[in-house]
């Protein structure tokens, strides 16, 4: 048997170099490179290997371990999960910084390979710097924290274990149903140990991404359900994007006359102005989508996991006879809501359903209602875009300016706070990839790193990162990375002086925004003094961005046009009125309110809460 003598780290990089995926006859290298921050847990192993193979496998330098995984997640989401990155960190705190982002990947079903350094396998040096000792076991490190947030986890205590572990890691990474964060914990001494690896391990491996078709019996059941329905509604989720099912969804919806509501992950499945597109559905949805969801007798979920924001905490679907058909590659999601489970690829499943339903469609009256709701919502968006609030802009006006001045193929990126709800309602998506939202985990700090990842995946597109001041303060570290890599992003930093989203929620539950504003502490002991004088523009400039300040619509429009003309990262800082919020539009979200309180506002909120709870349904 032919062998190659390599360190474990060198063998790992050589293996990753030769992994490819293929779907629909298109072959792509699966790894676009490796992000990393070096420390004593990986510099002599993975660090040495990356240097040795730098001309073959590109290394990207990050400033924060969590951020580099966010960038990788955004990249693979833009690439429809057909390409991703590896991410390496040192042992201890560097590794733990990746845990939050690992959960982001797994919750959103997005592949990323994590390579945290680990403690010495030989244990002679124990305890080493940054080691968390356990009194009950020698075989534990902080990397065990990755287990609940990984779809595959392994610790390689011998160099030859790589041979068995890597194919398993790739199997899960390339699985449409089971993908997520993959963690291979690498003891720092083992990374440097040489072994005679079989040369076959480094041969080119092509992983075929299948388009599985559902069971024929289940298909027949689903077709019968659709034909017997009067008011069916499609809920388009992220699976529409990952399977590249846009055209299949459009033809299915048009031919059958079925309206479409979009989840956060599914937004862009249809253009915003398609007459059957009701827009966002659920807590952050439109009035038309939520009205038809309430009345629907059949829900056809396409690639959705039915989060509480999509289902309004299971209060969205009120028809006592409502039934569900779920098209999903994952059995776990397909069977939710006691549905007829069509376990398969979204695109081919929709194509087969469309073929079987030729000649059948909903009534003209029902389709006309959807078209009316679409036009009415577009008028509402225009009203909010041109609200003329003053003196401070509303967040809706800021979104309107960015949307209006961006090009159809440009991308808006966001993740957490009040912005996701407003964008879900208000952003007019003209291109399937024009809307990039991390709302599976709603991770503050994702935005700038995510915008960088999107730009790396689609350098031909302008990328607008819309971020609140709170998220910006949490994780702005990748501005220098964008500058270093020559990856231009336009950051629109909305300064609303604190946690505006939770401030609004706090008011809704009777707590008057307690603890959510960025203000000085006063003699009263409360945070109710003047607004903190945080100079976001100066901060962004110090990190390498070209900075603009805007205080009204004209200044914002001018700043956007100037930023577009640049070839480098820009940051536009605009102060907004946090009290001017976009409405709820037939929606509700279950956030439990204190059952007893001395505060009359809390008491009133509890009464309203108990009344709203009556609308919830218990689905299997």
Residue pairs with C-beta under 8 A, 6 or more apart in sequence:
1 198
1 199
2 198
2 199
2 200
3 196
3 197
3 198
3 199
4 11
4 14
4 196
4 197
4 199
4 202
5 194
5 195
5 196
5 197
6 14
6 194
6 195
6 197
7 45
7 48
7 49
7 159
7 191
7 192
7 193
7 194
7 195
8 45
8 156
8 159
8 162
8 186
8 190
8 191
8 192
8 193
8 195
9 45
9 46
9 48
9 49
9 186
9 191
9 192
10 48
10 49
10 52
10 53
11 159
11 162
11 195
11 197
11 201
11 202
12 46
12 49
12 115
12 162
12 166
12 184
12 186
13 34
13 46
13 49
13 50
13 52
13 53
13 57
14 53
14 202
15 162
15 166
15 201
15 202
16 30
16 31
16 34
16 57
16 86
16 113
17 31
17 53
17 56
17 57
17 202
18 202
18 203
18 204
18 205
19 29
19 30
19 31
19 170
19 205
19 207
20 27
20 28
20 29
20 30
20 204
20 205
20 206
20 207
21 27
21 28
21 30
21 82
21 83
21 174
21 206
21 207
21 208
21 209
22 28
22 206
22 207
22 208
22 209
23 82
23 208
23 209
23 211
24 211
27 206
28 82
28 83
29 83
30 82
30 83
30 84
30 170
30 173
30 174
30 207
31 57
31 83
31 84
31 85
31 86
31 113
32 58
32 75
32 83
32 84
32 85
32 456
33 57
33 58
33 59
33 60
33 85
33 86
34 46
34 50
34 57
34 58
34 59
34 60
34 85
34 86
34 87
34 88
34 115
35 59
35 60
35 61
35 62
35 68
35 69
35 71
35 72
35 85
35 86
35 87
35 88
36 42
36 46
36 47
36 50
36 59
36 60
36 61
36 62
36 68
36 87
36 88
36 89
37 61
37 62
37 63
37 64
37 65
37 68
37 88
37 89
37 90
37 94
38 47
38 88
38 90
39 89
39 90
39 91
39 92
39 94
39 117
39 130
40 90
40 91
40 117
40 129
40 130
40 188
41 89
41 90
41 91
41 92
41 94
41 95
41 116
41 117
41 118
41 130
41 188
42 88
42 89
42 90
42 91
42 115
42 116
42 117
42 186
42 188
42 191
43 90
44 188
44 191
44 192
45 117
45 186
45 188
45 190
45 191
45 192
46 88
46 115
46 117
46 186
46 191
47 88
48 192
50 57
50 59
50 88
51 59
60 68
60 85
60 481
60 485
61 481
61 484
62 68
62 71
62 477
62 478
62 481
63 477
63 478
63 480
63 481
64 97
64 449
64 475
64 477
64 478
65 87
65 89
65 94
65 95
65 97
65 98
65 101
66 97
66 98
66 100
66 101
66 445
66 449
66 475
67 101
67 445
67 448
67 449
67 475
67 477
67 478
67 481
68 85
68 87
68 449
68 478
69 87
69 98
69 101
69 102
69 104
69 105
69 112
69 114
69 181
70 101
70 104
70 438
70 443
70 445
70 446
70 449
70 450
70 453
70 475
71 85
71 449
71 450
71 452
71 453
71 456
71 478
71 481
72 84
72 85
72 87
72 105
72 112
72 453
73 101
73 104
73 105
73 108
73 110
73 112
73 438
73 446
73 450
73 453
74 413
74 436
74 438
74 446
74 449
74 450
74 451
74 452
74 453
74 454
74 457
75 83
75 84
75 85
75 453
75 454
75 456
75 457
76 82
76 83
76 84
76 85
76 110
76 111
76 112
76 457
77 108
77 110
77 241
77 436
77 453
77 454
78 411
78 433
78 436
78 453
78 454
78 457
78 458
79 457
80 241
80 242
80 243
80 244
81 109
81 110
81 111
81 176
81 179
81 242
82 209
83 457
84 110
84 111
84 112
84 113
84 173
85 112
85 113
86 112
86 113
86 114
86 115
87 98
87 112
87 113
87 114
87 115
88 115
88 116
88 117
89 95
89 97
89 98
89 114
89 115
89 116
89 117
90 116
90 117
90 130
91 116
91 117
91 118
91 119
91 128
91 130
91 131
91 141
91 142
91 143
91 188
92 129
92 130
92 131
92 132
92 142
93 130
94 116
94 117
95 116
95 117
95 118
95 142
95 143
95 146
95 185
96 142
96 145
98 114
98 116
98 146
99 145
99 146
99 149
100 443
101 112
101 181
101 443
102 112
102 114
102 146
102 149
102 150
102 181
102 183
103 149
103 181
103 441
104 110
104 438
104 440
104 441
104 443
104 446
105 111
105 112
105 180
105 181
106 149
106 150
106 151
106 180
106 181
107 180
107 440
107 441
108 238
108 265
108 438
108 440
108 441
109 179
109 180
109 238
109 242
109 330
110 179
110 180
111 173
111 174
111 179
111 180
111 182
112 180
112 181
112 182
113 169
113 173
113 182
113 184
114 146
114 150
114 181
114 182
114 183
114 184
115 184
115 186
116 143
116 146
116 183
116 185
116 186
117 186
117 187
117 188
117 191
118 141
118 143
118 155
118 185
118 186
118 187
118 188
119 126
119 128
119 131
119 141
119 187
119 188
120 126
120 128
120 187
120 188
120 189
121 157
121 158
121 187
121 189
121 190
122 189
123 138
126 133
126 138
127 133
131 141
132 141
132 142
134 140
141 155
141 185
143 155
143 183
143 185
146 153
146 181
146 183
146 185
147 153
147 183
149 181
150 180
150 181
150 182
150 183
151 172
151 178
151 179
151 180
151 181
151 182
152 168
152 169
152 172
152 173
152 182
152 183
153 182
153 183
153 184
153 185
154 161
154 165
154 168
154 169
154 183
154 184
154 185
155 184
155 185
155 187
156 162
156 165
156 184
156 185
156 186
156 187
156 190
157 187
157 190
158 190
159 190
159 193
159 194
159 195
160 195
160 197
162 197
163 197
163 198
163 201
165 184
166 201
169 182
169 184
170 205
170 207
171 207
172 178
172 179
172 180
172 182
173 179
173 182
174 207
174 209
176 209
176 210
176 212
176 242
176 243
176 329
176 330
176 345
177 329
177 330
177 331
178 330
210 345
211 243
211 344
211 345
211 347
211 348
212 329
212 343
212 344
212 345
212 348
213 344
213 345
213 348
213 349
213 352
214 327
214 341
214 342
214 343
214 344
214 349
215 342
215 343
218 340
218 341
218 342
218 343
219 342
219 352
219 353
219 356
221 340
222 325
222 340
222 342
222 353
223 353
223 356
223 357
225 298
225 323
225 325
225 340
226 232
226 256
226 298
226 300
226 325
226 353
226 357
226 360
227 357
227 360
229 297
229 298
229 362
230 297
230 362
230 363
230 366
231 292
231 295
231 296
231 297
231 298
231 319
231 362
231 366
232 256
232 258
232 296
232 297
232 298
232 299
232 300
232 362
233 258
233 259
233 260
233 261
233 292
233 293
233 296
233 298
233 299
233 300
234 249
234 252
234 253
234 258
234 259
234 260
234 261
234 300
234 301
234 302
235 260
235 261
235 262
235 263
235 266
235 281
235 293
235 299
235 300
235 301
235 302
235 304
235 306
235 310
236 249
236 260
236 261
236 262
236 263
236 266
236 269
236 270
236 302
236 303
236 304
237 263
237 265
237 266
237 301
237 302
237 303
237 304
237 305
237 310
238 263
238 265
238 266
238 303
238 304
239 245
239 266
239 302
239 303
239 304
239 327
239 328
239 329
239 346
240 246
240 249
240 266
240 269
240 302
240 303
240 346
241 265
241 266
241 268
241 269
241 303
241 432
241 433
242 303
242 346
243 303
243 329
243 345
243 346
243 347
244 347
245 269
245 302
245 303
245 345
245 346
245 347
245 350
246 269
246 270
246 432
248 346
248 347
248 348
248 350
248 351
248 354
249 260
249 269
249 270
249 302
249 346
249 350
250 270
250 274
251 350
251 351
251 354
252 258
252 350
252 351
252 353
252 354
252 357
253 259
253 260
253 270
253 276
254 276
255 354
255 357
255 358
255 361
256 354
256 357
256 360
256 361
256 362
257 276
257 361
257 362
257 363
257 364
257 366
257 367
258 276
258 300
258 362
259 276
259 277
259 278
259 289
259 292
259 366
259 367
259 370
259 373
260 269
260 270
260 274
260 276
260 277
260 278
261 278
261 279
261 280
261 281
261 282
261 285
261 289
261 292
261 293
262 268
262 269
262 270
262 277
262 278
262 279
262 280
262 281
262 289
263 280
263 281
263 282
263 304
263 307
263 309
263 310
264 280
264 284
264 309
264 310
264 420
264 424
264 437
264 439
265 303
265 304
265 437
265 439
265 440
266 302
266 303
266 304
267 280
267 424
267 427
267 429
267 435
267 437
268 429
268 431
268 432
268 433
268 434
268 435
269 302
269 432
270 276
270 277
271 277
271 429
271 430
272 279
272 378
272 427
272 428
272 429
272 430
273 374
273 378
273 428
274 374
275 367
275 370
275 371
275 374
276 367
276 370
276 371
276 374
277 374
278 285
278 286
278 288
278 289
278 292
278 370
278 373
278 374
278 377
279 285
279 286
279 288
279 289
279 374
279 377
279 424
279 425
280 286
280 289
280 424
280 425
281 289
281 290
281 293
281 310
281 316
282 289
282 290
282 293
282 309
282 310
282 311
282 312
282 316
282 587
283 308
283 309
283 310
283 312
283 313
283 421
283 584
283 587
283 588
283 589
284 309
284 420
284 421
284 422
284 424
284 425
284 587
285 293
285 424
285 425
285 585
285 586
285 587
286 373
286 377
286 380
286 425
286 585
287 373
287 376
287 377
287 380
287 585
287 586
288 370
288 372
288 373
288 374
288 376
288 377
289 373
290 312
290 316
290 585
290 586
290 587
291 373
291 586
292 369
292 370
292 373
293 299
293 316
293 317
294 316
294 317
294 318
294 319
294 586
295 318
295 319
296 317
296 319
296 322
297 319
297 321
297 322
297 323
298 322
298 323
298 324
298 325
299 317
299 322
299 323
299 324
299 325
299 337
300 324
300 325
300 326
300 327
301 324
301 325
301 326
301 327
301 328
301 336
301 337
301 339
302 327
302 328
302 346
302 350
303 327
303 328
303 329
303 346
304 310
304 326
304 328
304 333
305 328
305 333
305 336
306 333
306 336
306 337
307 440
308 314
308 589
308 590
309 439
309 589
310 316
311 317
312 587
312 588
312 589
313 588
313 589
313 590
313 616
314 616
314 617
314 618
314 619
315 588
315 590
315 612
315 615
315 616
315 617
317 617
318 615
318 617
323 339
323 340
324 336
324 337
324 338
324 339
324 340
325 339
325 340
325 342
326 333
326 334
326 335
326 336
326 337
326 339
326 340
326 341
326 342
327 334
327 342
327 344
327 346
327 349
327 350
328 334
328 341
328 342
328 343
328 346
329 343
329 344
329 345
329 346
330 343
331 341
331 343
334 341
334 342
334 343
335 341
336 619
337 619
337 620
338 619
338 620
342 349
361 367
378 428
381 400
381 425
381 426
381 428
384 394
384 396
384 397
384 400
384 426
384 582
385 396
385 397
385 399
385 400
385 401
385 403
385 404
385 426
386 397
386 400
387 394
387 396
387 397
387 580
388 397
389 397
389 577
389 580
390 552
392 551
392 575
392 576
392 577
392 580
393 551
393 552
393 553
393 556
393 574
393 575
393 576
393 577
394 576
394 577
394 580
395 418
395 419
395 422
395 494
395 496
395 500
395 576
395 580
395 581
395 582
396 422
396 426
396 580
396 582
397 553
398 466
398 492
398 494
398 556
398 574
398 576
399 419
399 422
399 423
399 426
399 427
399 466
400 426
401 553
401 556
401 557
401 560
402 412
402 464
402 466
402 492
402 560
403 412
403 426
403 427
403 428
405 557
405 560
405 561
405 564
406 412
406 462
406 464
407 462
408 430
408 431
408 434
409 430
409 431
409 433
409 434
409 460
409 461
410 431
410 434
410 461
410 462
410 463
410 464
411 433
411 434
411 435
411 436
411 454
411 458
411 461
411 462
411 463
411 464
412 423
412 427
412 434
412 435
412 436
412 464
412 466
413 436
413 437
413 447
413 450
413 451
413 454
413 463
413 464
413 465
413 466
414 420
414 423
414 436
414 437
414 438
414 447
414 465
414 466
414 467
415 437
415 438
415 439
415 442
415 443
415 444
415 445
415 446
415 447
415 450
415 471
416 438
416 439
416 442
416 443
416 444
416 445
416 446
416 447
416 468
416 471
416 501
417 444
417 468
417 470
417 471
417 499
417 500
417 501
418 468
418 496
418 500
418 501
418 504
418 581
419 466
419 467
419 468
419 494
419 501
420 437
420 439
420 442
421 501
421 582
422 582
423 435
423 437
423 466
424 437
425 582
425 585
426 582
427 435
429 435
433 458
433 461
436 450
436 454
438 446
438 450
444 470
444 471
444 474
444 475
445 471
445 474
445 475
446 471
446 475
447 465
447 466
447 467
447 471
447 472
448 465
448 467
448 472
448 475
448 476
448 477
448 478
448 479
448 482
448 489
448 491
449 475
449 477
449 478
450 465
451 463
451 464
451 465
451 482
451 489
451 491
452 478
452 481
452 482
452 485
452 487
452 489
454 461
454 463
455 461
455 463
455 482
455 487
455 488
455 489
456 485
456 487
459 487
462 488
462 490
462 564
463 488
463 489
463 490
464 489
464 490
464 492
465 489
465 490
465 491
465 492
466 492
466 494
467 491
467 492
467 493
467 494
468 493
468 494
468 496
468 500
468 501
469 493
469 494
469 495
469 496
469 497
469 498
469 518
469 534
469 536
470 498
470 499
470 500
472 493
472 536
473 534
476 539
476 540
476 543
479 491
479 540
479 543
479 544
479 545
479 569
479 571
480 543
480 544
481 487
482 488
482 489
482 544
482 569
483 543
483 544
483 545
483 568
483 569
486 568
487 569
488 566
488 567
488 568
488 569
488 570
489 569
490 560
490 563
490 564
490 569
490 570
490 571
490 572
491 540
491 545
491 569
491 570
491 571
491 572
492 572
492 574
493 536
493 540
493 571
493 572
493 573
493 574
494 574
494 576
495 534
495 536
495 573
495 574
495 575
495 576
496 575
496 576
496 577
496 578
497 517
497 518
497 519
497 531
497 532
497 578
498 516
498 517
498 518
498 519
498 578
499 516
499 517
500 516
500 578
502 516
503 513
503 516
503 517
503 578
504 513
504 578
504 581
505 591
506 512
506 513
506 514
506 515
506 516
507 513
508 591
508 605
509 591
509 593
509 594
509 602
509 605
509 609
510 593
510 594
510 597
510 599
510 601
510 602
510 603
510 604
510 605
510 606
511 599
511 601
511 602
512 601
515 527
517 527
517 528
517 531
518 531
518 532
518 534
519 527
519 528
519 529
519 530
519 531
519 532
520 527
520 529
520 530
520 532
521 527
521 529
522 528
522 529
536 571
536 573
537 547
537 548
537 549
537 571
537 573
538 547
540 547
540 571
540 573
541 547
541 571
544 569
545 568
545 569
545 570
545 571
546 563
546 566
546 568
546 569
546 570
546 571
547 570
547 571
547 572
547 573
548 559
548 562
548 563
548 570
548 571
548 572
548 573
549 555
549 559
549 572
549 573
549 574
550 556
550 558
550 559
550 572
550 573
550 574
551 574
551 575
556 572
556 574
559 572
560 572
562 570
563 570
563 572
588 612
588 615
590 612
590 613
590 616
592 609
593 602
593 605
593 606
593 609
594 602
594 606
595 606
597 603
597 606
